Amino acid sequence: MRARFVRVAELIEAVGLPSVREPHVKHLRGPIWEIRLNGRAGIARALYITAKAQRVIVLRVFVKKTQTTPKSEIELALQRAKGLEK
């Protein structure tokens, strides 16, 4: 999973965040986006926000157990994002 995360991060760095879309990243809600990671160990997600145009802040990384991203994970990421604004 780490190797896949690094690969997507390098892709974002190489081509720019606005150029990277599904299946690598997906918008969830408000300022929260997810980096989508698939591997032998399962499915993981890294929830992030953008700070300025060229900065990505990862708020939460977790392994998915269900088909949809749990609302509790999104809520936690939103709380952490609000903490960064202050």
Rosetta constraint file for C-alpha pairs under 8 A:
AtomPair CA 1 CA 5 HARMONIC 6.13 0.50
AtomPair CA 1 CA 37 HARMONIC 6.62 0.50
AtomPair CA 1 CA 38 HARMONIC 7.16 0.50
AtomPair CA 1 CA 39 HARMONIC 6.11 0.50
AtomPair CA 1 CA 41 HARMONIC 7.57 0.50
AtomPair CA 1 CA 44 HARMONIC 7.43 0.50
AtomPair CA 2 CA 6 HARMONIC 6.12 0.50
AtomPair CA 3 CA 7 HARMONIC 6.14 0.50
AtomPair CA 4 CA 8 HARMONIC 6.28 0.50
AtomPair CA 4 CA 37 HARMONIC 6.37 0.50
AtomPair CA 4 CA 38 HARMONIC 7.69 0.50
AtomPair CA 4 CA 39 HARMONIC 7.85 0.50
AtomPair CA 5 CA 9 HARMONIC 6.13 0.50
AtomPair CA 5 CA 35 HARMONIC 7.79 0.50
AtomPair CA 5 CA 37 HARMONIC 6.70 0.50
AtomPair CA 6 CA 10 HARMONIC 6.04 0.50
AtomPair CA 7 CA 11 HARMONIC 6.19 0.50
AtomPair CA 8 CA 12 HARMONIC 6.19 0.50
AtomPair CA 8 CA 24 HARMONIC 6.84 0.50
AtomPair CA 8 CA 35 HARMONIC 7.67 0.50
AtomPair CA 9 CA 13 HARMONIC 6.21 0.50
AtomPair CA 10 CA 14 HARMONIC 6.01 0.50
AtomPair CA 11 CA 15 HARMONIC 6.11 0.50
AtomPair CA 11 CA 16 HARMONIC 7.59 0.50
AtomPair CA 11 CA 20 HARMONIC 7.58 0.50
AtomPair CA 12 CA 16 HARMONIC 4.94 0.50
AtomPair CA 12 CA 17 HARMONIC 5.04 0.50
AtomPair CA 12 CA 19 HARMONIC 7.79 0.50
AtomPair CA 12 CA 20 HARMONIC 6.37 0.50
AtomPair CA 13 CA 17 HARMONIC 7.25 0.50
AtomPair CA 15 CA 19 HARMONIC 6.18 0.50
AtomPair CA 15 CA 20 HARMONIC 7.33 0.50
AtomPair CA 16 CA 20 HARMONIC 6.95 0.50
AtomPair CA 16 CA 54 HARMONIC 7.74 0.50
AtomPair CA 17 CA 54 HARMONIC 7.48 0.50
AtomPair CA 20 CA 24 HARMONIC 6.83 0.50
AtomPair CA 20 CA 25 HARMONIC 6.72 0.50
AtomPair CA 21 CA 25 HARMONIC 5.11 0.50
AtomPair CA 21 CA 26 HARMONIC 6.47 0.50
AtomPair CA 22 CA 26 HARMONIC 5.82 0.50
AtomPair CA 23 CA 36 HARMONIC 6.97 0.50
AtomPair CA 24 CA 35 HARMONIC 5.85 0.50
AtomPair CA 24 CA 36 HARMONIC 5.32 0.50
AtomPair CA 24 CA 37 HARMONIC 7.49 0.50
AtomPair CA 25 CA 33 HARMONIC 6.93 0.50
AtomPair CA 25 CA 34 HARMONIC 5.47 0.50
AtomPair CA 25 CA 35 HARMONIC 4.52 0.50
AtomPair CA 25 CA 36 HARMONIC 5.74 0.50
AtomPair CA 26 CA 33 HARMONIC 5.67 0.50
AtomPair CA 26 CA 34 HARMONIC 5.37 0.50
AtomPair CA 26 CA 35 HARMONIC 6.77 0.50
AtomPair CA 26 CA 36 HARMONIC 7.52 0.50
AtomPair CA 27 CA 32 HARMONIC 6.46 0.50
AtomPair CA 27 CA 33 HARMONIC 4.33 0.50
AtomPair CA 27 CA 34 HARMONIC 6.36 0.50
AtomPair CA 28 CA 32 HARMONIC 5.67 0.50
AtomPair CA 28 CA 33 HARMONIC 5.27 0.50
AtomPair CA 28 CA 34 HARMONIC 6.83 0.50
AtomPair CA 29 CA 33 HARMONIC 7.17 0.50
AtomPair CA 29 CA 74 HARMONIC 7.98 0.50
AtomPair CA 31 CA 49 HARMONIC 5.79 0.50
AtomPair CA 31 CA 50 HARMONIC 7.55 0.50
AtomPair CA 32 CA 47 HARMONIC 6.51 0.50
AtomPair CA 32 CA 48 HARMONIC 5.76 0.50
AtomPair CA 32 CA 49 HARMONIC 5.30 0.50
AtomPair CA 32 CA 74 HARMONIC 7.60 0.50
AtomPair CA 32 CA 77 HARMONIC 7.32 0.50
AtomPair CA 32 CA 78 HARMONIC 7.08 0.50
AtomPair CA 33 CA 47 HARMONIC 5.71 0.50
AtomPair CA 33 CA 48 HARMONIC 5.39 0.50
AtomPair CA 33 CA 49 HARMONIC 6.19 0.50
AtomPair CA 34 CA 45 HARMONIC 6.17 0.50
AtomPair CA 34 CA 46 HARMONIC 5.42 0.50
AtomPair CA 34 CA 47 HARMONIC 4.40 0.50
AtomPair CA 34 CA 48 HARMONIC 6.03 0.50
AtomPair CA 35 CA 45 HARMONIC 5.67 0.50
AtomPair CA 35 CA 46 HARMONIC 5.03 0.50
AtomPair CA 35 CA 47 HARMONIC 6.42 0.50
AtomPair CA 35 CA 48 HARMONIC 7.64 0.50
AtomPair CA 36 CA 43 HARMONIC 7.80 0.50
AtomPair CA 36 CA 44 HARMONIC 6.56 0.50
AtomPair CA 36 CA 45 HARMONIC 5.09 0.50
AtomPair CA 36 CA 46 HARMONIC 6.86 0.50
AtomPair CA 37 CA 43 HARMONIC 5.84 0.50
AtomPair CA 37 CA 44 HARMONIC 5.05 0.50
AtomPair CA 37 CA 45 HARMONIC 5.82 0.50
AtomPair CA 37 CA 46 HARMONIC 7.90 0.50
AtomPair CA 38 CA 42 HARMONIC 6.09 0.50
AtomPair CA 38 CA 43 HARMONIC 4.64 0.50
AtomPair CA 38 CA 44 HARMONIC 6.35 0.50
AtomPair CA 39 CA 43 HARMONIC 6.32 0.50
AtomPair CA 42 CA 63 HARMONIC 7.19 0.50
AtomPair CA 42 CA 64 HARMONIC 7.56 0.50
AtomPair CA 43 CA 63 HARMONIC 5.82 0.50
AtomPair CA 43 CA 64 HARMONIC 5.51 0.50
AtomPair CA 43 CA 65 HARMONIC 7.83 0.50
AtomPair CA 44 CA 61 HARMONIC 7.19 0.50
AtomPair CA 44 CA 62 HARMONIC 5.57 0.50
AtomPair CA 44 CA 63 HARMONIC 4.09 0.50
AtomPair CA 44 CA 64 HARMONIC 5.37 0.50
AtomPair CA 45 CA 61 HARMONIC 5.65 0.50
AtomPair CA 45 CA 62 HARMONIC 5.63 0.50
AtomPair CA 45 CA 63 HARMONIC 6.39 0.50
AtomPair CA 45 CA 64 HARMONIC 7.00 0.50
AtomPair CA 46 CA 58 HARMONIC 6.56 0.50
AtomPair CA 46 CA 59 HARMONIC 7.41 0.50
AtomPair CA 46 CA 60 HARMONIC 5.64 0.50
AtomPair CA 46 CA 61 HARMONIC 4.20 0.50
AtomPair CA 46 CA 62 HARMONIC 6.63 0.50
AtomPair CA 47 CA 58 HARMONIC 5.84 0.50
AtomPair CA 47 CA 59 HARMONIC 5.61 0.50
AtomPair CA 47 CA 60 HARMONIC 5.15 0.50
AtomPair CA 47 CA 61 HARMONIC 6.26 0.50
AtomPair CA 47 CA 74 HARMONIC 7.74 0.50
AtomPair CA 47 CA 77 HARMONIC 6.77 0.50
AtomPair CA 48 CA 56 HARMONIC 6.60 0.50
AtomPair CA 48 CA 57 HARMONIC 5.39 0.50
AtomPair CA 48 CA 58 HARMONIC 4.19 0.50
AtomPair CA 48 CA 59 HARMONIC 5.21 0.50
AtomPair CA 48 CA 60 HARMONIC 7.09 0.50
AtomPair CA 48 CA 77 HARMONIC 7.63 0.50
AtomPair CA 49 CA 56 HARMONIC 5.91 0.50
AtomPair CA 49 CA 57 HARMONIC 5.44 0.50
AtomPair CA 49 CA 58 HARMONIC 6.67 0.50
AtomPair CA 49 CA 59 HARMONIC 7.41 0.50
AtomPair CA 49 CA 81 HARMONIC 7.28 0.50
AtomPair CA 50 CA 54 HARMONIC 7.57 0.50
AtomPair CA 50 CA 55 HARMONIC 5.68 0.50
AtomPair CA 50 CA 56 HARMONIC 4.60 0.50
AtomPair CA 50 CA 57 HARMONIC 6.13 0.50
AtomPair CA 51 CA 55 HARMONIC 5.13 0.50
AtomPair CA 51 CA 56 HARMONIC 6.05 0.50
AtomPair CA 51 CA 57 HARMONIC 6.92 0.50
AtomPair CA 59 CA 77 HARMONIC 5.63 0.50
AtomPair CA 59 CA 80 HARMONIC 6.57 0.50
AtomPair CA 59 CA 81 HARMONIC 7.26 0.50
AtomPair CA 60 CA 73 HARMONIC 7.67 0.50
AtomPair CA 60 CA 76 HARMONIC 7.99 0.50
AtomPair CA 60 CA 77 HARMONIC 6.25 0.50
AtomPair CA 64 CA 69 HARMONIC 7.03 0.50
AtomPair CA 66 CA 70 HARMONIC 7.78 0.50
AtomPair CA 69 CA 73 HARMONIC 7.27 0.50
AtomPair CA 69 CA 74 HARMONIC 7.56 0.50
AtomPair CA 70 CA 74 HARMONIC 6.72 0.50
AtomPair CA 71 CA 75 HARMONIC 6.06 0.50
AtomPair CA 72 CA 76 HARMONIC 6.11 0.50
AtomPair CA 73 CA 77 HARMONIC 6.23 0.50
AtomPair CA 74 CA 78 HARMONIC 6.18 0.50
AtomPair CA 75 CA 79 HARMONIC 6.23 0.50
AtomPair CA 76 CA 80 HARMONIC 6.26 0.50
AtomPair CA 77 CA 81 HARMONIC 6.09 0.50
AtomPair CA 78 CA 82 HARMONIC 6.24 0.50
AtomPair CA 79 CA 83 HARMONIC 6.34 0.50
AtomPair CA 80 CA 84 HARMONIC 6.50 0.50
AtomPair CA 81 CA 85 HARMONIC 6.68 0.50
AtomPair CA 82 CA 86 HARMONIC 7.08 0.50
